[in-house]
Amino acid sequence: MAIGIFLAIVGVILWLTTKEVETPVVSLHKAGLILAVVGAAEALFALVGLGKKAGK
């Protein structure tokens, strides 16, 4: 769960701070958004998994 939270934080920071940065391969702004979404999803799935373990 900690990795998901870390990815989400780094993604949001990239997304907010690299709007005007141009790179030849990939847009850092879009990469930050993807990292934030993936990190939030990973943290959510870990939280759901912990909830299911506690319910049993």
Residue pairs with C-beta under 8 A, 6 or more apart in sequence:
1 42
1 43
1 46
1 47
1 50
3 39
3 42
4 39
4 40
4 41
4 42
4 43
4 44
4 45
4 46
5 39
5 43
6 39
7 35
7 36
7 38
7 39
7 42
8 35
8 36
8 39
8 40
8 43
9 39
10 32
10 35
10 39
11 31
11 32
11 33
11 34
11 35
11 36
11 37
11 38
11 39
12 32
12 36
13 32
14 28
14 29
14 31
14 32
14 35
14 36
15 29
15 32
15 33
15 35
15 36
16 32
18 27
18 28
18 29
18 32
19 29
21 28
21 29
